[in-house]
Amino acid sequence: MIDAPGAFLVLITVFVFFLPLLIYFPPVPPSKRDALLETHTQAGLGRSQAKDDVNGAQKSGGASGRAKIRSLWIYPLKSCRGIEVAQSKVLPTGLEFDRLYTFAQLKSPFPVGLQTPADEKGAHVWRFITQREFPLLATVQVDLFLPDIAKARGQLSARVAEPFLLVRFPWQERGLRGVLDWAAAKLARGWPARPEKEFVLPVVFPSREEIDARGYAYEEVTIWRETVTALNLEVELPRELSLYLGVSNRLGLFRIDPAQLRNVYRCAPTADEAGYQPVTGFQDAYPLHLLNLASVRHFDTKIDKDETLPVLDPRRFRANIIVDGDDTPYDEETWKKIRFIPGPGSKRDASTFHVSCRTVRCKMPNVDQDTGHRHPVEPDKSLRKFRDVDEGAKHMGCLGMQLTPLYPRTASPDDLESWVEVGMSVEVLERGNHVYIRQ
């Protein structure tokens, strides 16, 4: 018969024996990420140092002081966490994979009067949502998986040749199920990991057969003052996402239809000037957004800081192209046409852009892009105080510039393509004044 010390020794021995097995072979079911990694490679550069770039320690400009591309960002799912990339194809809609999807909530007219007709009382509209209303969108992680020929060799499914998005958000069930999820997350991804919910979205626009088979539906969705017909994939959303974000209305998920893009007018070049009609997807108004770190650094000195906002993270401004190296803050506000020039050894050609207008800011930069915490006043208060600089956007703060791609040839759809990559230098081709035109 084993006494108490002996039993304890046996338990310790068993634990020490099985601990390495639990670490290297955790007893948890494979995740959707694991399945995707069998045939795909995750795109992106991993964790960025962009938050620290505002201190000026990592300036990337050369001896000439010419600005260079410091980082590139895509946001496949609007208002969710971005993906930093080293290079990107530039399409008429902006960077490839950018703002393909947006969340929307179903809203009805409110309030309604007693004499309002029944059909108007029941009217509803899908309206896009962002971190402005639901700051926890900043913590929804989006990963892009691109097909890997070497990994997929021998796979029979045609889907292995398509890219996919993996969307993840923190979620822990209550009770014993939640405890098990917590333990599984730690075993699978390390001690800092938290339980998550995840779902997969297609990047390639679905075929008619797929739309019918999956139960997707074409519906109208409103983004700002524009209404566009897009594909609603709300059947793919887990019910927990609405609870996590705090969306009380019905939650939808819309994919922009490449055949029904939004035309861009106002400050953009005309179709005759550009050689094609400028368009965009689910971006706010223009295909691309550029941010100059010299301007961010200067503006950072104007903000009243506290423990929740010790430094102004450039990621709060959700730019596609972040440039650095030019010590003149706000110089980008005089640019009218620019060219990005590749460095020595690059295989890319130069790419040209029309600098269409300033970026008029709302309260969205108040949201911490790591935690989803929304600061009650900053930087919105300082933007309105110190960056009320555009005659067309009185009492609004401006920071950053909106871009429209330009191409040397526009005769066929295949011509409407260029590239940008980190390290390209900025050549200013034309300068002038900007006046924002409201929608």
RASUL-V519992 format. One record per backbone hydrogen bond with DSSP energy under -0.5 kcal/mol. NH is the residue of the N-H (numbers start at 1). CO is the residue of the C=O. If there is no record, write none. Layout:
nh->{NH & NH}
co->{CO & CO}
This chain:
nh->{7 & 8 & 9 & 10 & 11 & 12 & 13 & 14 & 15 & 16 & 17 & 18 & 19 & 20 & 22 & 23 & 24 & 25 & 28 & 35 & 36 & 37 & 38 & 38 & 39 & 40 & 41 & 43 & 45 & 52 & 53 & 53 & 55 & 56 & 59 & 62 & 65 & 68 & 69 & 70 & 70 & 71 & 72 & 73 & 74 & 78 & 78 & 80 & 81 & 83 & 85 & 88 & 90 & 91 & 91 & 94 & 96 & 98 & 99 & 100 & 100 & 101 & 102 & 104 & 105 & 106 & 107 & 107 & 109 & 116 & 121 & 122 & 123 & 125 & 126 & 127 & 127 & 128 & 129 & 133 & 134 & 137 & 138 & 139 & 140 & 141 & 141 & 143 & 145 & 145 & 146 & 146 & 148 & 149 & 152 & 153 & 153 & 155 & 160 & 161 & 162 & 164 & 165 & 166 & 167 & 167 & 168 & 169 & 171 & 177 & 178 & 179 & 180 & 181 & 182 & 183 & 184 & 185 & 186 & 187 & 188 & 189 & 190 & 193 & 197 & 199 & 201 & 203 & 204 & 211 & 212 & 213 & 214 & 215 & 216 & 217 & 219 & 221 & 222 & 223 & 226 & 228 & 230 & 230 & 231 & 232 & 232 & 233 & 233 & 236 & 237 & 241 & 242 & 243 & 244 & 245 & 246 & 247 & 248 & 252 & 254 & 255 & 256 & 258 & 260 & 262 & 263 & 264 & 265 & 268 & 274 & 275 & 278 & 280 & 281 & 282 & 288 & 290 & 291 & 293 & 293 & 295 & 296 & 297 & 298 & 299 & 300 & 301 & 301 & 302 & 303 & 305 & 306 & 309 & 313 & 314 & 316 & 317 & 318 & 320 & 321 & 322 & 323 & 323 & 324 & 327 & 329 & 331 & 333 & 334 & 335 & 336 & 337 & 338 & 339 & 340 & 341 & 341 & 346 & 351 & 352 & 353 & 354 & 355 & 355 & 356 & 356 & 357 & 359 & 360 & 361 & 361 & 365 & 366 & 367 & 368 & 372 & 375 & 375 & 381 & 383 & 384 & 385 & 386 & 387 & 387 & 389 & 391 & 393 & 396 & 398 & 399 & 401 & 402 & 403 & 404 & 406 & 415 & 416 & 416 & 417 & 418 & 420 & 422 & 423 & 424 & 425 & 426 & 427 & 427 & 428 & 429 & 429 & 430 & 432 & 438}
co->{3 & 4 & 5 & 6 & 7 & 8 & 9 & 10 & 11 & 12 & 13 & 14 & 15 & 16 & 18 & 19 & 20 & 21 & 26 & 31 & 32 & 33 & 34 & 35 & 36 & 36 & 146 & 144 & 84 & 49 & 49 & 50 & 52 & 53 & 56 & 66 & 62 & 324 & 424 & 68 & 322 & 322 & 85 & 320 & 83 & 76 & 101 & 77 & 140 & 74 & 72 & 420 & 418 & 89 & 94 & 91 & 89 & 95 & 75 & 76 & 97 & 76 & 254 & 252 & 127 & 250 & 105 & 125 & 123 & 113 & 117 & 118 & 120 & 107 & 220 & 105 & 125 & 222 & 103 & 130 & 130 & 134 & 135 & 136 & 137 & 139 & 168 & 166 & 143 & 164 & 41 & 144 & 39 & 147 & 148 & 149 & 150 & 152 & 157 & 158 & 159 & 145 & 201 & 143 & 165 & 199 & 141 & 197 & 195 & 174 & 174 & 175 & 176 & 177 & 178 & 179 & 180 & 181 & 182 & 183 & 184 & 185 & 186 & 190 & 169 & 167 & 165 & 163 & 163 & 207 & 208 & 209 & 210 & 211 & 211 & 232 & 230 & 228 & 126 & 226 & 223 & 221 & 219 & 228 & 255 & 217 & 230 & 231 & 253 & 233 & 234 & 238 & 239 & 239 & 240 & 241 & 242 & 242 & 246 & 104 & 102 & 231 & 100 & 256 & 257 & 280 & 261 & 278 & 263 & 265 & 270 & 271 & 276 & 262 & 93 & 99 & 403 & 401 & 321 & 291 & 323 & 292 & 292 & 293 & 294 & 295 & 296 & 297 & 298 & 299 & 300 & 303 & 309 & 306 & 311 & 50 & 313 & 314 & 315 & 289 & 289 & 71 & 291 & 321 & 68 & 325 & 327 & 328 & 330 & 331 & 332 & 430 & 430 & 353 & 427 & 351 & 339 & 425 & 343 & 340 & 406 & 338 & 404 & 336 & 353 & 354 & 402 & 402 & 400 & 358 & 359 & 397 & 362 & 363 & 364 & 373 & 368 & 366 & 373 & 377 & 379 & 380 & 381 & 382 & 382 & 383 & 387 & 389 & 390 & 393 & 387 & 359 & 290 & 357 & 288 & 354 & 352 & 412 & 412 & 413 & 415 & 90 & 88 & 86 & 69 & 421 & 341 & 67 & 339 & 425 & 426 & 337 & 427 & 337 & 334 & 436}
